[in-house]
Amino acid sequence: MTKYIYALYASLIVTMLIVVVASAHNIIAGQKSGNDTLSSQRRQPPISQFSVTRSAVPTLNIVPVLGPDYNTVDTLTKDNRCQNPMTRAERRACRAEAFAFRIDSLVGTRSFAFYPTTMQASPKGDLRSIYAQYYYVFISPVDLEVHLPIETGITQYVSVLNFDADTIDEFHTSKHLSQWVITFSATTHSDKYYFNLLISTVTGETEMLVQSSKVAMRYLGTIGDRMKIRHIEE
């Protein structure tokens, strides 16, 4: 009987030890899991999610500051606005206006020179460049001086038309917008020559047609002061 009681006490003690060990293991495991969870939460803060739409992005509208257009009027008198130009556009327009005024003044005096840069025999000749600077046509109310290269014949032979005239006949000038039209004629001992000039006050380009019974030429060039050529020749 005594042995049986001792065995029962031993089994109770063993059972209590097992229960105590198991409880301690669960407590330790629970604390470790709680610490890991808390550490994970500290390492990864919550991220707030948001979405961006096109309407949510601010837009920047750039509006350039533009002044009024500066328009020039091609007249025979200078514009008062060019006395004190303020902007770059106004200064450029004033230079163009001064250039047009100079051409108007030359035509108004009826004393100017034509300087050719290209020549072409009418109606379908080759376009030739003129590099010699001593060719010209001098026009004045009292005389005419002509010194031009010309092309004649089927062989396109190049020679020089060189004559003076004491008078100019049928002199007419007219202007349409930015272009002058000048026509006149001159008679020599051998033939009569007809001249037709088209002068642009915008680009300065001048086209001159010379025709006679033996010559039909077209020239491109510019007009200028007569004194320049005479000064170079001296």
HULINVEN-V235866 format. One record per residue. RES is the residue in one letter. OMEGA is omega in whole degrees, 0 to 359 (999 if undefined). Layout:
<<RES:OMEGA> <RES:OMEGA>>
This chain:
<<M:179> <T:178> <K:181> <Y:181> <I:178> <Y:180> <A:180> <L:178> <Y:181> <A:181> <S:177> <L:180> <I:180> <V:181> <T:180> <M:177> <L:180> <I:181> <V:180> <V:180> <V:181> <A:180> <S:179> <A:179> <H:181> <N:180> <I:180> <I:180> <A:179> <G:178> <Q:180> <K:179> <S:178> <G:178> <N:179> <D:180> <T:180> <L:178> <S:179> <S:179> <Q:178> <R:181> <R:185> <Q:178> <P:181> <P:181> <I:178> <S:181> <Q:179> <F:180> <S:180> <V:177> <T:181> <R:181> <S:182> <A:181> <V:180> <P:179> <T:181> <L:179> <N:180> <I:180> <V:181> <P:178> <V:183> <L:175> <G:179> <P:177> <D:180> <Y:182> <N:177> <T:178> <V:183> <D:180> <T:179> <L:178> <T:180> <K:179> <D:180> <N:180> <R:182> <C:178> <Q:179> <N:179> <P:185> <M:185> <T:178> <R:179> <A:178> <E:179> <R:178> <R:179> <A:179> <C:176> <R:178> <A:179> <E:178> <A:178> <F:179> <A:179> <F:179> <R:178> <I:177> <D:180> <S:179> <L:180> <V:181> <G:179> <T:184> <R:179> <S:182> <F:181> <A:173> <F:181> <Y:184> <P:174> <T:176> <T:179> <M:180> <Q:176> <A:179> <S:3> <P:188> <K:179> <G:177> <D:177> <L:183> <R:176> <S:179> <I:181> <Y:177> <A:186> <Q:184> <Y:175> <Y:185> <Y:167> <V:178> <F:181> <I:175> <S:180> <P:186> <V:181> <D:179> <L:177> <E:183> <V:177> <H:188> <L:170> <P:180> <I:179> <E:184> <T:174> <G:179> <I:180> <T:180> <Q:179> <Y:182> <V:176> <S:185> <V:172> <L:189> <N:178> <F:174> <D:177> <A:182> <D:182> <T:175> <I:182> <D:172> <E:181> <F:180> <H:176> <T:175> <S:182> <K:175> <H:183> <L:184> <S:183> <Q:173> <W:175> <V:182> <I:177> <T:175> <F:180> <S:179> <A:183> <T:176> <T:181> <H:184> <S:185> <D:175> <K:184> <Y:179> <Y:182> <F:178> <N:182> <L:173> <L:187> <I:178> <S:176> <T:179> <V:182> <T:183> <G:180> <E:179> <T:176> <E:180> <M:176> <L:178> <V:183> <Q:173> <S:178> <S:183> <K:188> <V:173> <A:185> <M:176> <R:181> <Y:171> <L:180> <G:180> <T:174> <I:181> <G:181> <D:179> <R:186> <M:182> <K:180> <I:181> <R:178> <H:179> <I:181> <E:179> <E:999>>
